[in-house]
Amino acid sequence: MEVPIGFGSDLATKKVCKLKKALYGASVSLPKSTHEALSHPGWRQAMVDEMAALHSNGTWDLVVLPPGKSTVGCRWVYAIKVGPDGQVDRLKARLVAKGYTQVYGSDYGDTFSPVAKIASVRLLLSMAAMCSWPLYQLDIKNAFLHGDLAEEVYMEQPPGFVAQGESGLVCRLRRSLYGLKQSPRAWFSRFSSVVQEFGMLRSTTDHLVFYHHNSLEQCIYLVVYVDDIVITGSDHDGIQKLKQHLFTHFQTKDLGKLKYFLGIEIAQSSSGVVLSQRKYALDILEETGMLDCKPVDTPMDPNVNLVPGQGEPLGDPGRYRRLVGKLNYLTITRPDISFPVSVVSQFLQSPCNSHWDAVIRILRYIKSTPGQGVLYENRGHTQVVGYTDADWAGSPTDRRSTSGYLFLLEVI
């Protein structure tokens, strides 16, 4: 869901709504083919906008395919962006390369690209709360298109947009494109270079975290997750200069104060920073038909010991795995369900009815506390304190112990 752009008056808003209604129609559905998309004014405009962005970025040159070289295909992917009011905000079309046809050693080499650790994100948020630092968010538009390609990659011309009189030519890619195997790596390399040009240093423990300390002992911290950027720190002038540096190199949207990041709702006040995943939790309940379930006070029944092969095997184990995966992501702001989720995660290979009942119990608990989250308080000087514990041969099948740990920033 995208943040709507604010307009100066109700009249301007009404004009924009009328324009959208005329362009999109009363109802919009995803097109099933390029021909269908081109016949709809809204989707056609979205495709034209995407092509304009690709050309302005210098993504490719039209050339004759050299002998012995092959091309990768491409296709259009469509998405309907809905605003907070539930109405269509805009239509988006993205040109995606068919990376699954690439050949290793010819079309691509290394593909590894790091991803920010959620622990790093939480640490920065807790530091911002502790020091009363402002939290800012930026979004890089068409991030993957900014990466430079080291390999020689040729792609077919986009469906529906073959250059007139040049149907025999192909696209020699100069920049990375969504769908290519090396695109994430190329984008990270480019972004890392630009940020380090500003004077930021890269963390040795998390390569997606950058920092800078000036002579006045003021600091800037930046964490990036693909195209979403969070910036915080005490060097307010430096933060503004860093933003301008990014605006110069990338088409960047300043989203203002941090409110929503990776599905996490974030609210900052003088008391600290609150993290929650209320919308995500309610979405899980809705998808599973549990919005109207009877809530319970605890996420797990202490009198039930789960073991492998307990009950009838589930007819659709994939559903169990998907749901447990979503619950695992919810533990980012819900440490109260971390242990129950870790228990039901032990039976992903062959889940049974009893294991499914345990998952349902977690959902019933979430129903009673959908908005519960984590509060990082502004409590002055703190220190890192850790706790650890383990049961004693708690597993009923192999008598292995289960250990756990917790690290906090506590007041000195």
N, C-alpha and C positions, 0 to 999 in steps of 0.2 A: 504494500500500500504506500503510495507516494504522498509526500507532504504537499497540499495544495498551495498555489501561489496566492498571496493575499492581494486584493485589488482595492483601489482607493475609495470606492463607493458601491452601494447596493446596485446602482444603475449599471456600473461597469460589470459587476458580477452577473446581472441578468443578461447583458449583451453577450457575455462569454458563454453562458449556459445555452442561449438560443443558437449561437454559432456551433457549439458542440452538438446540439440536437440535430441541426441541419446537416452536419457533417457525418455524424455517427448513426443517425436514425433512432427510432424508438427502442430498438433492441439490436444488439451486436453479437454475433457468434464468430468463433474462430473459423477462418476459411480452410477448406479442405484441399485446395490447390492454388497454385500461383494465378491461374486464370480467374478463379473465383475472387481472389484478393484484389486483382487489378480491376475487376468490374465494380468494386465497392469504393466510393470516393474516399472514405476514411482510411481504409487499409492501403489504398494506392498512395495516398499522401504520406503515410507512415513509411512505405517502401522508398518513395522518392526522397524523404528526409534521410533515411539510412544511407542511400546511395550518395547523397550530397556530402554526408559526414565522411564516408569512405574516400571520396574523391578529394575533399579538402585536406584530408590527412595524408594523402599520397600513398594510399595502401597498396596500389599496384600500378604496373605499366602494361599496356596491351602490346604483346609481342607474338612473333611466330614461334611455335613450339619447336625447340631445337631437336635434332635427330637423337634418338635414344632416350629422350625424356618422356615422362608420363604426367598426366594431370590428376589432381584430386577434384572431386565434384564439390558442389555447394548447394545449399537449399535455404529456403526462407523459414524462419520460426516466428510465430505470431503470439502476442500476449495482449490481454486487455487489462489496463491499469485502472483500478477502481479507487475512487476517493473515499474519504471518511463518511460521506453521506450515502454511500452505496451506489452512486451514479458513476457512469463511465467518465473517467478523467481524461484518458487519452489512449490511443491505440499505438502499439509498438511493434515494429517489424525488425528483425535482426537477421543479417546474412551470416550463415554459419557454414564453415568448411566441413567437408566429410572427412574428418581426421582419421577415421577408421580405415581409410584406403591408403594412408601414408605408409611408406616403406622405411623401416629403420636403416640408418646409414646412408640413405639417399635423400629422403625428404625431412628427416629429423634425426637428432642425436640425443643428448641428455634432455630429460623432461622434468626432473625433480624441481619442485618449487615449494619453499616452506610456507607454513600457515601459522598465523599467530596462535599462541597457546592461550586458552581461556584463563589460565592462572595468571598470565601476564596482564590480561585485560582487567581482571579483578584486582590485581595488585595496584595498577595505575589508578583505578577508581577509588580504592581505599586510601591511597596517598593523596589524591585530590580532596577527599573528604577530610582527612586528617589535617591538611595544610590550607584548607579553604581555597584551593585552586579552581579556577573556572574550567569547565569541560566544553570543548568545541568539537563539532563534527563537520567533515568535508566529504564530498562524494565526487569521484573522478568519473566523468562521463566516457563511456566506451573505453574503459581502461585497457583492455587487451589490444586495442588498435594502436597503442602507443609503443608497443614493444618492437624492437628492430630484429629482423630475421637474419641470422647468419647463414642459413641454408638456402639453397636454390630451390624454391617451391613454385610450381605452376598450377594454376587453378582454372577451371572452366569459367566462362563468363556467367554472371548471375542470371538465373531464369527470369525471363520477362524484361531484361535490360541488356540484351545483346546489342553492342554498338552497331549502328546502321552501316552496312557495307563492310563490316569488319568481323563477320561471323566466323571467319577462319582463324582469328587470333585468340590467344589465351591470356590470362592474367599472370604476370610475373610478380609475385608478392614481394613487396618491399617492407611491409609492416606485418606484424602478427595479426591473426584474425581469430575470432571465436570459432572453436571447433578444432583448431590445429593442436597437435599434441604438445608442441613446444611453446604455445602462447602464454600459459601461466608463468613459465620460467623467463621468457623474454620480457614480459611486463614487470616482473619483480626486479630483474636486472636493471631495467631502465629507471624504475621508480627509485631503487636503492641508490643509483648513481646521482640522480637529481637531488635527493635529500642530502646525500653526503657532500655534494657541491656546496650546499648551504653551510656546511660545517658540522652537521649532525654526525654522531658516532653510532655505529650499530652495536647492539647488545650481543655479547658472545654466547649468551644462553638462549636468546630468542631473537632470531635474525629479522623479525618483523617489528621489533621495538628499537627506536632510535632516540638518542638523548643528546643534550647540549648544555654545558655549564659555562657561564661567562665569568669575567673577572670579579663581578660583584656577588658571586655565589648564587646567582639566579639561574634557574634551570628551565628547560623545555623537554617534554616527553611526547613522543608520537608513536602510536601503534596503528598498523594498517592491516586490514583483513580484505584481501582482493582489491576492491575499489572503495571501501569504506575506511575513513581515517578519523581517528580520535586524537586530539591534541590537548595537552594540559601543561601546567607549570607555573612558575612564579615570574618568569620573564615576559611580561605582557607585551612590551614593544617587540621583543624577539619573536613572539608568536605571530603578531601581525605581519612582520617581515617574512616569516616562514610561509604564511598563507599567500602573500603576494608572490613569493618565489614559486610556489606550486601553481598559482594562477598563470604565471608566465609560461610554464612548460606544459601544462595540461589544461583541458577544458574542465574546470573544477566548479562545483556548486557548493557554496557556503550554506550549510544547513543551520548555522547558529549554534545555540547551546545544545549539548547532547541530550537527546530524549529517548532515542530508540536505536539499538545497536545489536545486530545478530539475533533478533527476536527477543531482546531483553529490554524491558521498559525501565528507564533511568530517570530519577527525579533528584535534583540537588537543591538543598536549602542551607541555611546557616547551621543547621543541626547535623548535616552530613549528607550522604548519598544513599538512596534507596534503590535496590534492584529487585525487579519482579518479572514474572512471565505470565501474568494473569491472562492475557489474550491467548497465549500459546496453550495454557492449561485448559481454558474453556474450549478452544478448538479441538483438543484431544477428546474432551468429554462429548463434544458434539459429534465428532467422527465415529465414536464408539457407541453412540446412543445412550450415554450415561448422564446427560444433562439433568434428567429428572430422577436420578437414582437416590436411594436413601443414604445419607452420609454417615460416616463412622468417625470415631474420635482418634483412632490409631491406624497407621498405615499397614500394620502387620499383626496377625493373631499370634501372641506369644505361646499359645498352646499347640501350634501346628508346626511340625518339622517336615520340611520339604525334602524329598529324596528323588533320585532318578527313577523313572518307570512307575510313578505313583498315580494310578488311575488309567483311564483309557487315553491312548494317544490322540492328539488333536487332529482333526481332519485337514485343517489349514495351518500348519506350523508357521508359514510365512506371515500370517496376520499377527501371531504372537511375537515374532521377531521384530516386526515393524513397530508394534506398540511398545515393546520394551525399549527399543531404540529411541523412541520419542520421549519416554519417561526418563531415560538416561540423560537426554539433553535438558530436561526440566530440572535435573539435580544441580544445574549451574547456580540457580538461585534458591533451591529447595534442599538444603542439607538434611532436612528431616525425613526425606524419602530415600536418601543415598543408600542406606543399608538394605531396606526392602528391595530396592531396584537391583542392587548387587546380588541379592539372593536369587531373584527370579531370572537374572541373567545367566545363571549357571545351567539353565535347562533349555537354552536356545536350540540345541541340536535336536532334541526329541522331547518337546513339551507335551505334558499331559493335562487332563482336566483339572487336577489339583493345583498345578502351576498356574493355569489360566485363572482359577478362582483367586489365587494370591494376587495376580495382577489386577483383577477386578476390585479387590479389597483396597489396593493403592488408589485406584480411580475414585472409589467412594470416599476415601480420606481427602483426596484433592478437591472433591465436590464441596466439602465442608470448609476448605481453606484455599480457594483458587487464587486469591491475591496475596498470599503469604510470600515473603521474600527475604532479602538480606538487607540489613541496615549497617552501613559503615559510618560510625559516628565521628564527629569532630570533637575529639577529647584531648587535644594538646599532644604533648610528647608521648610517644609510644615505643614499645620494644616488641620484637618478635618472640612469641612464646609458643612452644609446641607441646602437644600431648599425644601419647600413644598408649594403646592397650590391646590386649588379645584375650580371646576366650581360651579355654584349655581343652584341646581335643574336641571341639564342638561339632565337627561333622559326624553324623551318625553312620556314614558309609565307610570312610577311611580314617576317621579320628584325627584329621588335620585341624589345625587351629586357624581361626580367622582373626586377622589383625586389622587395626584401624589407626588413623592418625588425624590430627587436627592442628593447624597452625593459625595463630591469631596475632593481631597487632593490639597489644594491651597497654594501658596507661602505665607509665613508669611511676 
